[in-house]
Amino acid sequence: MEVSQADIASIPEEGRKAGSPQFQKQLEDSLRELKVEVTERPFLWLAIAFIAGSVSHTFPVRMLFFVALRLVSWLAGPAILLMGMIKICDLFASPQRNAPTILQRP
């Protein structure tokens, strides 16, 4: 069975067109909200842009991602241990909650 290039090209476009109007409307709404917020507080957005530009110029992005990854991996171990301790405490503290109930009919 032979498949033409037109058949291959039309398949992804049909799926993209189905969700496109909703996505486009959401994008336009969020852009409109951003424009309103920028016109209401221009100095805040100017300060945010200045700080972001100076940080990206001062530190390489690779170094910032490396530091963020190190911080997340350093905090993940204690967080997992803490969640495990909470689950173990819940297990031993309230055994009545998990006890099976026996229903008797008169």
N, C-alpha and C positions, 0 to 999 in steps of 0.2 A: 504494500500500500504506500503510495507516494503522497507526501504532504508538501504543499507549496509554501513559499515564503509568506504569501498573503494570509494563509491560514494561521501560521505561527505568530505573525505580527498582530493579528486581530484578537487573539485570546487574551493577552494581558491587558490590552486597551479596554476590553469590555468590562473586566473586573475593576479596573481603575475608574471607569466612568460611572459605575454604579455607586461608589462611595464618594465621588468627587463633589457633588453639590453640597452635601452635609459638611464635609471637611472644609470646603471653600467658605461656607457661611460661618463656621466656627472661627476660621482664620480671619475673616473680615471683621467679625465681632470683637475678637481679641485685639486686633490691630486698632480698631476704633477706640476701644477702652484705653489702650496704651497711649494713643494720641491725645485723648482727653486728659489723662493723668500727667503727661509730659507738659501740656499747656497749662495745667493748674499749678504744678510745682517744677518749673524748669531748673531752678538752682539745685534741687535735690538730685535730679537726673544728671545734671552737669557734674556734680560732685562724684556721683557713682561712676560716671564714665571716666573722669579724671583719675580716680583711685584705681579703677580696673586697668586703665592704660599704664599708669606708673608701676603697678604691681607686675603686669605682664612684661613691661620693659625692663624692670629691675631683676626679676627672677625668671629663669627659664621655666616654661610650663612643665617640662619633664621633671624638674626638681620639685615643683609643687605637687604634682601627681604622686611622685615617689614618697614625699613626706605624708601626704594624705593616706596613701596605701599603707605605709608603715604604722600610722596612727590607728587606722581601722584594724589592722591585723594584731596590733599590740593590745587593743581593747576587746577584741573578739573573744579571746580565751577567758578572761575574767567574766565577761558577760554570759558566756555559755555555762561556766561553772556556777554563777549566781542563779541562773534559771534552773539548773539542775538541783541546786540546794533548795530552792523554793518548791519545786515539784516534790522532792523527797519529804520536806517538812509537811506539805499538804497531804501526802500519802499517809504519813504516820500520825498526824495530828487529828484527822477526822476519819476514822475507819467506819463510822456509822453511816456516813453519806454513801459509801460504795457498797454497803452490805445489801445482800439480796433480800427482797421483801417477800413474805409468804402470805398469799391471800387464801383465806378460808371462806368457803361458801356455806351459808346456813342450811 
